[in-house]
């Protein structure tokens, strides 16, 4: 069974984060940096790095978590999420 992850990328060039979901993080990172997604917001840079990732039990949980993080539209929220494992645990409880 594939392990799905919610990933948060960061680009120093544009000083932005990007949130996504995948079962193949390394391949997806290469796609973002290679311009594979022509209409994605990641096309503006090619220096994306994995800032943080969260392993989920399945794709459904990953999609819910990804959507929640995106709706926050907050750099501070993302930074807190990375720094506080209890926040991640609380989100798992909410989206289990």
N, C-alpha and C positions, 0 to 999 in steps of 0.2 A: 504494500500500500504506500502511495506517495505521501510524503509529509509536506503539507502546505505551509508557507510562511507569509507573514505580512512583513514587507521590507520597507525601510525608509532610507532613501538615498540622499546624499548631499553633494552639491556641486559648489566648490569654492569659487569658480569662475563667475557664477551668477548668484552666489550666496543664497541658495534656495534648497528646500527639501522636496522630495517627491515620495509619495506613498503608493505602494502597489501590493499585489498578491501574486504568488506563483508557487509551483512545485519544483521549479528548477532555477534557483537564485543566480547561480554563476552565468548560466546561459542568458537569463533575462537581463542581467547587468551588462553583458557584452552587447546585447541588442540595443539597450538604451544608449550606451556609449558609441555604438556604431551607426546611429541614426536610422535604425530599422523601423521605428515607429514615426512615420513622416508627420502625423498630425498630433503627436504627443507633446506634452509640455516639456519633456526631457530633450527635445530636439535642439534646444537653445545652447546646449553644452555637451562636451564629450569627456568630462572629467568626473563623472558620477562615481561615488564610492558608497559602499554600504555603511550607513551611519548606525543603523540598528535593525535587528530583525527579531521576529517573534514566531516561534514554531506553534502551529495550531493543530488541533486534532483532526480536522478535515477542511475541505474547501469552503463549506458553508460557514463554519466558524471564522475562517480567514476573511471571507468576503464581508461578514458583519463587522468584524474588527477593523478592517480596512476602511469601510464606509464611515464608521464612527470616528476614526482618527481624521479622515479627510474633512468631515463636517465640522471639526473643531477649528479648522483654518488657523492654527496657532503654532508658531515656532516654539513658544514657551511650553505649550502642552507637550510637544514632541520632545523637548529637552528634559522635561520632568519625567516623561515616560521612560526615557533612556536611563535616567538617574535613579528611579524608584521602582524596584521590582514589586513592591506591594501594589503599585498602580496597575502593573501588568496583571497581577493575580486578581485584582478587583475586576478588571475587564474580562478576564477568563470566566469568572463567576457570572458576570452579567450576560455574556454571550455563549454560555455552554449549552 
